[in-house]
Structure formats: structure tokens, C-alpha cells
Amino acid sequence: MVSQIENINKPEIIYPERDGNPMSDNTVQFRWITTIKSNLDWLFAKNEQVFVAGDLLWYPIEGNNKKRQAPDIMVVFGRPKGDRGSYQQWKEDNIAPQVVFEILSPGNTQKEMNKKLLFYEHNGVEEYYIYDPDKNDFSGLLRNNQELEIIEDIDDWISPRLGIRFQLGSPELIIYHPDGEPFSSYIEEKEKAKKERQRAEKLATKLKELGVNLEDL
């Protein structure tokens, strides 16, 4: 009876879906966020157990709505695709995002980035990539036991989890898909998806004309 009364009187904890901060501070930062996210969406489109999100609040601990971060891009292996208001880890088989990206802007402070590093390190992130497009400065950290350690040879580095390759190009970073194709822009990815749909529709129409029932295949 006492425990029932305690549960009734226990206030509901709200996990806000917004932290009051904008997704990006400028068009360059926004372009990079959308480019990386859309290419990762394309890369893992056929894997229903890879969740990719941009600017989504991540709450690692149930009951604590103050401890949170919203990575510019995060990738979670082992969780299904689908819409979420926030990533509440205890509702996701307690699986933490394995890969996160942060795209810097002039508004980012060293104190802010230090806090993010400690958060990601403490909460199980395996790979952490940071890119400053204004300075064309790219760095990465890889988990070694309990710590995230700097990747010394980042040029031509291949992400263990994602299989993508990073090249320190000029005037900007170049990222390659596992098949060697460079990441394309958000618009190019939309156009690629459109062409793929059109190709599939043409193939379905042709098969239908030939009397092939797709449901029988």
C-alpha cells in the first residue's frame, strides 16, 4: 500500500524535445549537418536496425532530464528506424549511440565542446567526429576501454562502425561511401532517391507488361 501511494504522489518527469538552441548557426554548418545525415540515411536505408538522427536530444538516464545532449548527427546500431521526440536510452534497450558528429560554428565555445566530450565519453560513444568547416579542421576520437582517444592518423581514416572514409581535402573535408563514391549534397541525395524510385517503377511496369506478378516473386 505504501509503495502504491508513493507511485501516485511521484511527479511525472518531463523530457523536453527541445533545448532552446538552434540546429545550426549558419548555412555552412546546416549544409554539412544535412549532407552527412542524408548520406548516412542513404547508406543504411536497407538496414532497419540502424537509427540515424540529427539534432535529437539524447537522455541517457531515466529520471534525469538535465543530463542530455543533442549531437548534430548520431547513429545507433541495434535500434529500429522511426520517429522519436527524443532518444530516451532506457526505452531503447539501453543502447547508446555508437557514433556522433559535431559540426562546429563560430558560436561554439571550448567549454561547451569539453562538456560534450565528457558526456560522450562517459555515456558510451564509440566514435566521435568533429569538423570545423570554417577552418577546414577535422578530428576524431575512438573509444579505448573507458576513454575516447584522439585518432592520430585521421587522413584516410575509415570509420570502424560506418565503413566511410574521411579525406583531408582542400578546401574542405571529403567523405567517401564504402563503395568509394564521395558523399553528395542533400539535394543530390534527394535526386538520387527520386531516380531510384523512378527506376523501380519502370522495372515494375515492364515486368507487369510481360505478365510477371511481383507478388509471386
Z-matrix of the N, CA and C atoms (Angstrom, degrees):
N
C 1 1.465
C 2 1.521 1 110.97
N 3 1.343 2 116.89 1 -41.80
C 4 1.459 3 120.62 2 -178.41
C 5 1.522 4 110.21 3 -62.80
N 6 1.352 5 116.06 4 -43.77
C 7 1.457 6 119.40 5 -179.34
C 8 1.524 7 111.53 6 -64.46
N 9 1.345 8 117.16 7 -35.00
C 10 1.466 9 120.65 8 177.98
C 11 1.518 10 110.38 9 -64.52
N 12 1.330 11 116.87 10 -42.26
C 13 1.476 12 121.38 11 179.24
C 14 1.526 13 109.85 12 -64.12
N 15 1.347 14 116.54 13 -40.54
C 16 1.461 15 119.97 14 179.81
C 17 1.521 16 110.96 15 -63.52
N 18 1.332 17 116.51 16 -39.96
C 19 1.468 18 120.37 17 179.17
C 20 1.519 19 111.69 18 -65.57
N 21 1.358 20 116.17 19 -37.50
C 22 1.464 21 120.66 20 179.42
C 23 1.522 22 110.70 21 -66.57
N 24 1.334 23 116.27 22 -39.88
C 25 1.466 24 120.79 23 -176.05
C 26 1.526 25 113.05 24 -84.24
N 27 1.305 26 116.77 25 -12.42
C 28 1.457 27 120.75 26 -178.40
C 29 1.523 28 110.59 27 -70.00
N 30 1.330 29 118.25 28 120.97
C 31 1.474 30 119.79 29 -177.17
C 32 1.525 31 111.84 30 -68.09
N 33 1.314 32 115.03 31 145.34
C 34 1.458 33 119.83 32 178.15
C 35 1.525 34 109.76 33 -72.76
N 36 1.318 35 115.79 34 134.31
C 37 1.460 36 120.81 35 179.42
C 38 1.523 37 108.97 36 -91.75
N 39 1.314 38 116.03 37 125.53
C 40 1.463 39 121.99 38 179.99
C 41 1.525 40 109.02 39 -96.31
N 42 1.324 41 115.70 40 132.58
C 43 1.458 42 121.42 41 177.24
C 44 1.528 43 107.79 42 -109.58
N 45 1.332 44 117.55 43 96.40
C 46 1.466 45 120.87 44 -176.13
C 47 1.517 46 112.51 45 -56.26
N 48 1.325 47 115.58 46 147.19
C 49 1.450 48 121.29 47 178.93
C 50 1.523 49 112.20 48 -93.93
N 51 1.325 50 116.36 49 -5.12
C 52 1.457 51 121.29 50 177.80
C 53 1.516 52 109.17 51 -133.91
N 54 1.346 53 115.58 52 144.36
C 55 1.456 54 119.34 53 178.40
C 56 1.519 55 112.45 54 -106.70
N 57 1.332 56 116.47 55 4.47
C 58 1.464 57 120.15 56 178.13
C 59 1.519 58 113.63 57 87.41
N 60 1.329 59 117.20 58 -6.00
C 61 1.462 60 120.52 59 -179.65
C 62 1.522 61 110.29 60 -98.02
N 63 1.342 62 116.73 61 144.56
C 64 1.472 63 119.02 62 179.20
C 65 1.515 64 110.68 63 -71.10
N 66 1.338 65 115.84 64 155.30
C 67 1.467 66 120.23 65 178.23
C 68 1.523 67 110.61 66 -62.06
N 69 1.313 68 116.94 67 -37.59
C 70 1.461 69 120.20 68 -179.86
C 71 1.521 70 109.06 69 -148.22
N 72 1.352 71 114.66 70 159.06
C 73 1.465 72 120.23 71 -179.57
C 74 1.520 73 112.75 72 -97.00
N 75 1.323 74 116.56 73 -19.26
C 76 1.464 75 119.54 74 -178.52
C 77 1.526 76 109.92 75 -155.23
N 78 1.316 77 115.62 76 173.57
C 79 1.463 78 120.33 77 -174.74
C 80 1.525 79 112.48 78 -68.79
N 81 1.340 80 117.53 79 -32.48
C 82 1.460 81 120.44 80 179.98
C 83 1.522 82 110.16 81 -65.75
N 84 1.319 83 115.78 82 -46.85
C 85 1.458 84 119.77 83 178.79
C 86 1.536 85 110.84 84 -61.77
N 87 1.314 86 116.56 85 -43.79
C 88 1.467 87 120.96 86 179.42
C 89 1.523 88 111.17 87 -61.99
N 90 1.342 89 116.41 88 -40.98
C 91 1.469 90 120.07 89 -179.73
C 92 1.519 91 110.65 90 -61.54
N 93 1.307 92 116.83 91 -42.93
C 94 1.459 93 119.54 92 -179.26
C 95 1.523 94 111.70 93 -68.41
N 96 1.320 95 117.05 94 -40.56
C 97 1.471 96 119.93 95 178.52
C 98 1.521 97 110.42 96 -60.84
N 99 1.326 98 116.47 97 -49.14
C 100 1.471 99 119.72 98 -177.44
C 101 1.525 100 111.81 99 -68.76
N 102 1.339 101 116.77 100 -34.40
C 103 1.466 102 119.70 101 179.42
C 104 1.521 103 111.05 102 -65.35
N 105 1.320 104 116.96 103 -48.89
C 106 1.467 105 120.05 104 -179.09
C 107 1.520 106 110.64 105 -64.70
N 108 1.327 107 117.08 106 -45.27
C 109 1.465 108 119.26 107 -178.49
C 110 1.523 109 111.63 108 -63.37
N 111 1.330 110 116.91 109 -46.05
C 112 1.471 111 119.36 110 -176.89
C 113 1.521 112 111.78 111 -65.56
N 114 1.336 113 117.08 112 -35.90
C 115 1.457 114 119.78 113 177.78
C 116 1.523 115 111.83 114 -69.87
N 117 1.322 116 117.35 115 -36.46
C 118 1.464 117 120.29 116 175.86
C 119 1.526 118 110.46 117 -69.08
N 120 1.327 119 117.06 118 -36.71
C 121 1.474 120 120.41 119 174.19
C 122 1.519 121 109.68 120 -58.16
N 123 1.330 122 115.89 121 -45.38
C 124 1.464 123 121.30 122 -179.31
C 125 1.530 124 110.47 123 -65.41
N 126 1.336 125 116.16 124 -42.90
C 127 1.458 126 121.15 125 -177.37
C 128 1.526 127 112.24 126 -60.74
N 129 1.337 128 115.52 127 -40.25
C 130 1.465 129 119.78 128 -176.00
C 131 1.531 130 112.85 129 -108.36
N 132 1.324 131 115.91 130 22.93
C 133 1.466 132 120.57 131 -176.79
C 134 1.526 133 112.75 132 -57.68
N 135 1.314 134 117.55 133 -34.67
C 136 1.463 135 121.02 134 -175.61
C 137 1.537 136 113.13 135 -92.26
N 138 1.300 137 116.58 136 -1.65
C 139 1.470 138 120.47 137 178.64
C 140 1.518 139 108.70 138 -104.29
N 141 1.320 140 116.12 139 104.62
C 142 1.463 141 120.82 140 -176.32
C 143 1.522 142 113.13 141 -70.68
N 144 1.330 143 116.67 142 -10.70
C 145 1.458 144 120.23 143 -178.56
C 146 1.525 145 112.57 144 -105.80
N 147 1.328 146 115.51 145 30.51
C 148 1.466 147 121.11 146 171.79
C 149 1.520 148 107.93 147 -128.94
N 150 1.313 149 115.99 148 117.41
C 151 1.465 150 122.37 149 -178.75
C 152 1.524 151 109.16 150 -104.25
N 153 1.327 152 116.36 151 124.36
C 154 1.466 153 122.57 152 179.29
C 155 1.523 154 108.61 153 -118.06
N 156 1.321 155 116.72 154 132.52
C 157 1.466 156 119.69 155 -178.57
C 158 1.526 157 110.34 156 -142.10
N 159 1.321 158 114.96 157 154.99
C 160 1.455 159 121.63 158 176.07
C 161 1.515 160 110.39 159 -123.63
N 162 1.331 161 116.00 160 131.11
C 163 1.463 162 122.36 161 175.83
C 164 1.535 163 111.98 162 55.76
N 165 1.315 164 116.60 163 42.10
C 166 1.465 165 122.19 164 179.76
C 167 1.522 166 108.83 165 -106.58
N 168 1.331 167 116.31 166 128.67
C 169 1.463 168 119.89 167 179.68
C 170 1.520 169 110.52 168 -65.60
N 171 1.306 170 114.87 169 131.73
C 172 1.463 171 122.66 170 179.03
C 173 1.529 172 108.52 171 -112.40
N 174 1.340 173 115.14 172 119.41
C 175 1.463 174 122.35 173 176.48
C 176 1.533 175 107.61 174 -107.50
N 177 1.327 176 119.20 175 111.34
C 178 1.458 177 120.27 176 -176.83
C 179 1.527 178 114.93 177 -82.29
N 180 1.339 179 117.34 178 -22.54
C 181 1.463 180 120.06 179 -172.01
C 182 1.522 181 111.15 180 -125.45
N 183 1.318 182 116.58 181 124.81
C 184 1.456 183 121.12 182 176.73
C 185 1.525 184 110.00 183 -64.84
N 186 1.323 185 115.49 184 135.77
C 187 1.457 186 120.59 185 179.84
C 188 1.508 187 114.23 186 91.00
N 189 1.339 188 117.32 187 -6.81
C 190 1.459 189 121.23 188 -179.91
C 191 1.523 190 108.85 189 -122.95
N 192 1.343 191 115.91 190 101.17
C 193 1.466 192 119.42 191 -179.04
C 194 1.527 193 112.48 192 -95.09
N 195 1.314 194 116.10 193 7.70
C 196 1.469 195 120.59 194 177.53
C 197 1.519 196 111.04 195 -95.94
N 198 1.326 197 115.91 196 -30.54
C 199 1.457 198 120.53 197 179.62
C 200 1.523 199 108.02 198 -85.36
N 201 1.327 200 116.04 199 107.82
C 202 1.458 201 120.33 200 -174.28
C 203 1.524 202 109.47 201 -164.24
N 204 1.305 203 115.29 202 157.82
C 205 1.456 204 122.54 203 172.06
C 206 1.521 205 107.72 204 -147.80
N 207 1.320 206 115.37 205 155.51
C 208 1.467 207 120.93 206 176.04
C 209 1.528 208 107.90 207 -123.66
N 210 1.340 209 117.49 208 86.27
C 211 1.471 210 119.46 209 178.25
C 212 1.527 211 110.93 210 -57.51
N 213 1.316 212 116.11 211 147.12
C 214 1.462 213 118.84 212 176.69
C 215 1.526 214 110.29 213 -58.77
N 216 1.318 215 116.45 214 -41.62
C 217 1.473 216 121.84 215 172.72
C 218 1.522 217 107.63 216 -141.60
N 219 1.323 218 116.59 217 136.87
C 220 1.457 219 119.06 218 173.23
C 221 1.524 220 108.83 219 -135.80
N 222 1.346 221 114.02 220 148.90
C 223 1.458 222 121.05 221 -179.26
C 224 1.528 223 107.74 222 -126.46
N 225 1.335 224 114.98 223 129.89
C 226 1.468 225 120.25 224 -178.77
C 227 1.528 226 108.91 225 -123.09
N 228 1.308 227 116.54 226 113.83
C 229 1.457 228 121.72 227 174.82
C 230 1.522 229 108.98 228 -86.54
N 231 1.341 230 115.73 229 134.18
C 232 1.453 231 120.17 230 179.28
C 233 1.512 232 114.18 231 98.15
N 234 1.347 233 117.05 232 5.91
C 235 1.461 234 120.97 233 176.39
C 236 1.528 235 109.45 234 -125.92
N 237 1.336 236 116.87 235 141.50
C 238 1.462 237 120.03 236 -175.02
C 239 1.519 238 113.07 237 -71.98
N 240 1.312 239 114.84 238 154.35
C 241 1.460 240 119.84 239 173.30
C 242 1.525 241 108.85 240 -65.45
N 243 1.327 242 115.89 241 164.67
C 244 1.457 243 119.82 242 178.44
C 245 1.516 244 111.50 243 140.87
N 246 1.329 245 114.92 244 161.19
C 247 1.452 246 120.45 245 -178.31
C 248 1.525 247 110.84 246 -76.12
N 249 1.330 248 115.40 247 143.93
C 250 1.449 249 122.80 248 176.43
C 251 1.517 250 108.98 249 -144.46
N 252 1.329 251 115.83 250 144.18
C 253 1.464 252 119.51 251 174.70
C 254 1.508 253 111.24 252 -77.97
N 255 1.323 254 116.41 253 -29.55
C 256 1.456 255 124.44 254 174.86
C 257 1.521 256 107.41 255 -159.97
N 258 1.320 257 116.10 256 165.50
C 259 1.463 258 119.78 257 178.17
C 260 1.519 259 107.77 258 -100.54
N 261 1.337 260 115.49 259 99.02
C 262 1.464 261 122.00 260 179.45
C 263 1.529 262 107.03 261 -95.85
N 264 1.300 263 115.40 262 104.95
C 265 1.464 264 121.09 263 -166.37
C 266 1.530 265 113.69 264 -59.17
N 267 1.327 266 117.93 265 -35.87
C 268 1.465 267 120.94 266 -178.70
C 269 1.534 268 111.75 267 -66.79
N 270 1.332 269 116.66 268 -17.60
C 271 1.461 270 120.57 269 176.91
C 272 1.531 271 111.46 270 -94.23
N 273 1.310 272 116.23 271 0.21
C 274 1.466 273 122.33 272 -175.74
C 275 1.530 274 110.63 273 -119.13
N 276 1.337 275 115.41 274 42.04
C 277 1.475 276 120.97 275 -177.46
C 278 1.518 277 111.66 276 56.84
N 279 1.326 278 115.49 277 24.44
C 280 1.467 279 123.15 278 179.74
C 281 1.536 280 112.58 279 56.62
N 282 1.332 281 114.97 280 32.43
C 283 1.461 282 120.03 281 178.00
C 284 1.531 283 109.24 282 -92.58
N 285 1.319 284 116.11 283 121.34
C 286 1.458 285 121.38 284 178.00
C 287 1.523 286 110.27 285 -83.18
N 288 1.328 287 118.37 286 150.36
C 289 1.466 288 119.72 287 172.76
C 290 1.529 289 109.86 288 -54.76
N 291 1.311 290 116.89 289 131.76
C 292 1.466 291 119.71 290 -179.14
C 293 1.527 292 112.73 291 -86.23
N 294 1.341 293 116.73 292 -28.29
C 295 1.468 294 120.57 293 -177.58
C 296 1.522 295 109.41 294 -131.01
N 297 1.330 296 116.46 295 132.94
C 298 1.469 297 120.50 296 175.40
C 299 1.530 298 109.57 297 -132.93
N 300 1.328 299 114.50 298 149.99
C 301 1.461 300 122.41 299 175.01
C 302 1.517 301 108.86 300 -123.28
N 303 1.311 302 115.93 301 142.38
C 304 1.463 303 121.97 302 170.13
C 305 1.525 304 107.83 303 -126.38
N 306 1.333 305 116.05 304 126.25
C 307 1.459 306 122.21 305 176.16
C 308 1.524 307 107.32 306 -104.17
N 309 1.313 308 116.37 307 117.73
C 310 1.458 309 120.40 308 -172.85
C 311 1.529 310 112.31 309 -80.34
N 312 1.324 311 113.81 310 155.46
C 313 1.456 312 122.70 311 172.96
C 314 1.521 313 106.99 312 -135.51
N 315 1.345 314 118.20 313 167.78
C 316 1.469 315 119.22 314 179.36
C 317 1.526 316 112.93 315 -58.34
N 318 1.332 317 117.37 316 -20.24
C 319 1.464 318 120.05 317 -178.13
C 320 1.518 319 114.30 318 -79.18
N 321 1.324 320 118.12 319 -13.39
C 322 1.458 321 120.63 320 179.72
C 323 1.529 322 110.81 321 -73.94
N 324 1.321 323 116.39 322 134.02
C 325 1.466 324 121.23 323 178.68
C 326 1.525 325 110.17 324 -104.82
N 327 1.334 326 115.82 325 160.16
C 328 1.456 327 120.18 326 178.45
C 329 1.521 328 111.07 327 -63.70
N 330 1.325 329 115.98 328 -37.61
C 331 1.475 330 120.25 329 178.42
C 332 1.524 331 110.38 330 -61.51
N 333 1.325 332 116.52 331 -44.35
C 334 1.462 333 121.30 332 179.21
C 335 1.520 334 111.06 333 -60.83
N 336 1.338 335 117.23 334 -45.16
C 337 1.451 336 120.94 335 -178.04
C 338 1.529 337 112.01 336 -69.40
N 339 1.326 338 116.87 337 -33.06
C 340 1.466 339 120.09 338 175.84
C 341 1.531 340 110.55 339 -64.43
N 342 1.331 341 116.49 340 -40.34
C 343 1.461 342 120.80 341 178.37
C 344 1.531 343 110.72 342 -63.99
N 345 1.329 344 115.75 343 -40.74
C 346 1.462 345 119.25 344 179.22
C 347 1.517 346 111.04 345 -64.60
N 348 1.327 347 116.23 346 -42.60
C 349 1.459 348 119.84 347 179.11
C 350 1.525 349 110.80 348 -59.29
N 351 1.324 350 117.12 349 -46.61
C 352 1.460 351 120.97 350 -179.93
C 353 1.534 352 110.99 351 -63.21
N 354 1.321 353 116.32 352 -39.64
C 355 1.468 354 120.81 353 179.03
C 356 1.530 355 110.04 354 -62.64
N 357 1.324 356 116.55 355 -49.76
C 358 1.462 357 120.30 356 -177.60
C 359 1.524 358 111.03 357 -65.65
N 360 1.310 359 116.07 358 -39.27
C 361 1.463 360 119.77 359 179.25
C 362 1.525 361 111.04 360 -65.29
N 363 1.310 362 116.44 361 -44.09
C 364 1.467 363 121.65 362 -176.57
C 365 1.527 364 111.89 363 -69.93
N 366 1.347 365 116.90 364 -28.71
C 367 1.468 366 119.75 365 -171.90
C 368 1.527 367 114.32 366 -106.39
N 369 1.320 368 116.91 367 19.32
C 370 1.456 369 119.82 368 165.27
C 371 1.513 370 118.71 369 93.60
N 372 1.344 371 118.75 370 8.32
C 373 1.463 372 120.01 371 177.55
C 374 1.529 373 108.88 372 -62.19
N 375 1.324 374 116.34 373 136.34
C 376 1.463 375 121.50 374 -178.59
C 377 1.524 376 112.90 375 -92.50
N 378 1.333 377 116.28 376 -36.73
C 379 1.462 378 121.23 377 -179.30
C 380 1.532 379 108.88 378 -134.00
N 381 1.324 380 115.53 379 131.49
C 382 1.462 381 121.29 380 -177.92
C 383 1.523 382 107.88 381 -131.45
N 384 1.347 383 116.22 382 118.32
C 385 1.458 384 121.40 383 -177.91
C 386 1.525 385 110.26 384 -116.46
N 387 1.335 386 115.13 385 137.38
C 388 1.466 387 121.53 386 -176.84
C 389 1.529 388 108.42 387 -128.88
N 390 1.331 389 115.79 388 127.93
C 391 1.459 390 119.37 389 179.20
C 392 1.514 391 110.23 390 -130.75
N 393 1.335 392 115.17 391 130.39
C 394 1.461 393 122.55 392 174.67
C 395 1.524 394 106.94 393 -108.28
N 396 1.341 395 118.52 394 99.71
C 397 1.470 396 120.39 395 -176.07
C 398 1.520 397 113.23 396 -67.16
N 399 1.324 398 117.53 397 -27.23
C 400 1.465 399 119.73 398 179.74
C 401 1.527 400 111.27 399 -67.77
N 402 1.328 401 116.82 400 -36.50
C 403 1.461 402 121.75 401 179.89
C 404 1.529 403 112.20 402 -100.76
N 405 1.329 404 116.01 403 -4.33
C 406 1.462 405 121.57 404 -173.41
C 407 1.526 406 110.14 405 51.38
N 408 1.305 407 114.92 406 48.84
C 409 1.465 408 122.08 407 -178.18
C 410 1.528 409 108.97 408 -113.57
N 411 1.324 410 116.16 409 119.90
C 412 1.460 411 121.30 410 -176.99
C 413 1.523 412 110.08 411 -123.76
N 414 1.325 413 115.68 412 135.72
C 415 1.464 414 120.46 413 177.09
C 416 1.517 415 109.02 414 -143.40
N 417 1.309 416 115.36 415 160.92
C 418 1.456 417 120.56 416 179.59
C 419 1.506 418 111.15 417 -144.77
N 420 1.320 419 115.41 418 154.36
C 421 1.456 420 121.47 419 176.82
C 422 1.522 421 108.95 420 -130.40
N 423 1.309 422 116.07 421 142.45
C 424 1.452 423 123.03 422 -178.02
C 425 1.527 424 109.23 423 -125.17
N 426 1.339 425 115.51 424 137.79
C 427 1.465 426 119.02 425 -177.65
C 428 1.522 427 110.95 426 -70.35
N 429 1.332 428 114.18 427 133.67
C 430 1.463 429 122.98 428 172.23
C 431 1.521 430 106.48 429 -130.31
N 432 1.330 431 115.88 430 101.72
C 433 1.467 432 122.14 431 -173.54
C 434 1.521 433 109.50 432 61.42
N 435 1.318 434 118.40 433 -113.60
C 436 1.466 435 121.39 434 -175.00
C 437 1.522 436 113.09 435 -97.62
N 438 1.320 437 118.14 436 2.50
C 439 1.458 438 120.63 437 -173.97
C 440 1.522 439 112.05 438 -124.49
N 441 1.332 440 114.59 439 151.33
C 442 1.460 441 121.19 440 170.14
C 443 1.523 442 107.22 441 -95.04
N 444 1.330 443 115.73 442 121.08
C 445 1.455 444 120.11 443 -176.67
C 446 1.520 445 110.47 444 -113.50
N 447 1.324 446 115.59 445 145.41
C 448 1.459 447 121.75 446 -179.20
C 449 1.529 448 110.90 447 -59.93
N 450 1.327 449 116.10 448 135.15
C 451 1.461 450 121.67 449 172.87
C 452 1.526 451 107.00 450 -83.39
N 453 1.307 452 116.88 451 110.24
C 454 1.462 453 120.77 452 -173.47
C 455 1.530 454 111.94 453 -68.32
N 456 1.316 455 117.29 454 -46.72
C 457 1.471 456 121.12 455 -178.15
C 458 1.526 457 108.87 456 -100.79
N 459 1.328 458 115.89 457 78.86
C 460 1.467 459 120.90 458 -174.44
C 461 1.529 460 112.77 459 -81.52
N 462 1.348 461 117.60 460 -22.86
C 463 1.461 462 119.91 461 179.88
C 464 1.530 463 109.50 462 -68.72
N 465 1.329 464 116.24 463 126.33
C 466 1.465 465 123.52 464 -176.06
C 467 1.527 466 112.42 465 68.94
N 468 1.318 467 116.55 466 19.33
C 469 1.468 468 121.42 467 176.95
C 470 1.526 469 110.16 468 -68.92
N 471 1.335 470 115.75 469 137.05
C 472 1.461 471 121.52 470 176.50
C 473 1.518 472 108.61 471 -109.02
N 474 1.326 473 116.19 472 123.46
C 475 1.457 474 120.87 473 -179.96
C 476 1.523 475 110.19 474 -63.54
N 477 1.335 476 117.81 475 124.67
C 478 1.469 477 120.18 476 178.84
C 479 1.533 478 112.73 477 -59.35
N 480 1.303 479 117.28 478 -38.00
C 481 1.464 480 121.31 479 -177.51
C 482 1.527 481 112.68 480 -82.16
N 483 1.322 482 116.87 481 -43.34
C 484 1.462 483 120.92 482 -171.51
C 485 1.525 484 113.32 483 -92.37
N 486 1.314 485 116.64 484 -25.48
C 487 1.460 486 119.81 485 -178.17
C 488 1.520 487 114.02 486 77.19
N 489 1.331 488 117.58 487 5.17
C 490 1.457 489 121.40 488 179.87
C 491 1.532 490 109.87 489 -89.21
N 492 1.339 491 116.16 490 155.65
C 493 1.465 492 121.22 491 -176.84
C 494 1.524 493 110.46 492 -115.71
N 495 1.324 494 115.75 493 138.82
C 496 1.458 495 121.97 494 -179.69
C 497 1.529 496 109.26 495 -109.33
N 498 1.317 497 115.59 496 129.56
C 499 1.458 498 120.59 497 178.63
C 500 1.521 499 109.26 498 -123.15
N 501 1.320 500 115.98 499 131.24
C 502 1.467 501 120.40 500 -178.99
C 503 1.519 502 109.12 501 -79.45
N 504 1.321 503 115.79 502 82.16
C 505 1.452 504 121.01 503 -178.20
C 506 1.518 505 112.37 504 -85.43
N 507 1.312 506 115.29 505 179.08
C 508 1.459 507 122.32 506 175.75
C 509 1.529 508 107.36 507 -135.34
N 510 1.326 509 119.60 508 126.92
C 511 1.471 510 126.38 509 14.71
C 512 1.526 511 114.79 510 -91.30
N 513 1.344 512 118.94 511 5.43
C 514 1.451 513 119.36 512 -178.02
C 515 1.518 514 111.67 513 -149.83
N 516 1.310 515 114.76 514 167.47
C 517 1.462 516 122.41 515 178.82
C 518 1.530 517 110.19 516 -61.56
N 519 1.332 518 115.36 517 142.99
C 520 1.461 519 121.11 518 174.79
C 521 1.527 520 107.88 519 -118.00
N 522 1.326 521 116.08 520 130.50
C 523 1.459 522 121.23 521 178.90
C 524 1.521 523 108.12 522 -118.00
N 525 1.337 524 115.87 523 135.07
C 526 1.459 525 120.81 524 -176.50
C 527 1.526 526 110.83 525 -116.16
N 528 1.322 527 115.12 526 140.86
C 529 1.457 528 121.10 527 171.02
C 530 1.530 529 109.03 528 -67.07
N 531 1.337 530 117.54 529 162.71
C 532 1.461 531 119.95 530 177.37
C 533 1.525 532 114.00 531 -56.23
N 534 1.345 533 117.94 532 -26.22
C 535 1.468 534 120.54 533 179.45
C 536 1.521 535 112.85 534 -84.22
N 537 1.353 536 116.55 535 2.79
C 538 1.455 537 120.64 536 177.84
C 539 1.509 538 115.33 537 93.93
N 540 1.337 539 117.29 538 -7.91
C 541 1.462 540 120.76 539 178.24
C 542 1.529 541 109.93 540 -76.87
N 543 1.337 542 118.31 541 135.12
C 544 1.464 543 119.42 542 178.37
C 545 1.522 544 112.04 543 -69.82
N 546 1.322 545 115.39 544 151.37
C 547 1.456 546 120.02 545 174.74
C 548 1.522 547 108.27 546 -57.55
N 549 1.315 548 115.92 547 137.34
C 550 1.458 549 120.83 548 177.37
C 551 1.514 550 109.41 549 -103.35
N 552 1.315 551 116.19 550 167.46
C 553 1.459 552 120.77 551 -178.27
C 554 1.524 553 109.98 552 -70.35
N 555 1.314 554 115.47 553 167.40
C 556 1.462 555 121.45 554 179.09
C 557 1.529 556 110.40 555 -57.90
N 558 1.321 557 116.82 556 -42.79
C 559 1.465 558 121.17 557 179.79
C 560 1.524 559 110.12 558 -64.80
N 561 1.333 560 115.82 559 -42.15
C 562 1.457 561 120.00 560 179.64
C 563 1.525 562 111.25 561 -64.62
N 564 1.349 563 116.42 562 -37.42
C 565 1.459 564 120.23 563 178.25
C 566 1.534 565 110.75 564 -65.38
N 567 1.350 566 116.85 565 -40.06
C 568 1.460 567 120.25 566 177.72
C 569 1.522 568 110.53 567 -63.60
N 570 1.333 569 115.86 568 -40.54
C 571 1.455 570 120.35 569 179.45
C 572 1.533 571 110.60 570 -67.01
N 573 1.341 572 115.99 571 -37.74
C 574 1.462 573 120.54 572 177.97
C 575 1.529 574 110.26 573 -63.82
N 576 1.334 575 116.18 574 -43.17
C 577 1.463 576 120.48 575 179.40
C 578 1.532 577 110.59 576 -64.79
N 579 1.341 578 116.18 577 -38.61
C 580 1.460 579 120.79 578 179.04
C 581 1.525 580 110.63 579 -63.54
N 582 1.333 581 116.72 580 -44.91
C 583 1.461 582 120.82 581 179.91
C 584 1.525 583 110.99 582 -64.65
N 585 1.330 584 116.45 583 -36.21
C 586 1.465 585 120.09 584 179.22
C 587 1.523 586 110.85 585 -66.26
N 588 1.334 587 116.05 586 -39.91
C 589 1.477 588 120.04 587 177.05
C 590 1.521 589 110.61 588 -64.53
N 591 1.333 590 116.21 589 -43.94
C 592 1.457 591 120.46 590 -180.00
C 593 1.533 592 110.84 591 -62.97
N 594 1.335 593 116.34 592 -40.17
C 595 1.456 594 120.54 593 178.34
C 596 1.530 595 110.87 594 -62.55
N 597 1.344 596 115.52 595 -42.97
C 598 1.466 597 120.34 596 179.80
C 599 1.523 598 111.10 597 -65.30
N 600 1.343 599 115.94 598 -39.52
C 601 1.468 600 119.92 599 179.42
C 602 1.534 601 111.07 600 -65.65
N 603 1.347 602 116.43 601 -40.77
C 604 1.468 603 120.30 602 179.05
C 605 1.524 604 110.69 603 -64.35
N 606 1.335 605 115.37 604 -40.78
C 607 1.461 606 119.82 605 179.43
C 608 1.529 607 110.76 606 -64.33
N 609 1.353 608 115.63 607 -42.59
C 610 1.468 609 119.55 608 179.13
C 611 1.524 610 111.19 609 -63.07
N 612 1.338 611 116.30 610 -40.63
C 613 1.470 612 120.49 611 178.58
C 614 1.516 613 111.08 612 -64.38
N 615 1.339 614 116.72 613 -42.65
C 616 1.464 615 121.10 614 -179.80
C 617 1.524 616 111.07 615 -63.33
N 618 1.339 617 116.28 616 -43.34
C 619 1.461 618 120.19 617 179.17
C 620 1.528 619 111.05 618 -63.77
N 621 1.349 620 114.73 619 -37.76
C 622 1.468 621 118.94 620 179.38
C 623 1.519 622 110.34 621 -65.39
N 624 1.341 623 116.56 622 -39.81
C 625 1.465 624 120.76 623 178.12
C 626 1.529 625 111.15 624 -63.18
N 627 1.337 626 116.06 625 -30.69
C 628 1.453 627 121.09 626 179.58
C 629 1.518 628 112.50 627 -84.38
N 630 1.345 629 114.72 628 0.31
C 631 1.445 630 119.06 629 178.31
C 632 1.509 631 115.13 630 83.33
N 633 1.333 632 115.89 631 17.81
C 634 1.468 633 120.43 632 -179.54
C 635 1.518 634 108.54 633 -93.00
N 636 1.317 635 116.80 634 124.28
C 637 1.453 636 122.29 635 177.72
C 638 1.527 637 108.60 636 -90.70
N 639 1.331 638 116.56 637 114.46
C 640 1.465 639 120.26 638 -177.32
C 641 1.520 640 112.58 639 -60.47
N 642 1.332 641 117.74 640 -28.87
C 643 1.455 642 120.41 641 -179.31
C 644 1.530 643 111.88 642 -69.61
N 645 1.330 644 115.47 643 -19.05
C 646 1.460 645 119.18 644 179.72
C 647 1.520 646 112.30 645 -87.89
N 648 1.346 647 116.18 646 -9.91
C 649 1.469 648 119.72 647 -177.07
C 650 1.512 649 110.59 648 -79.13
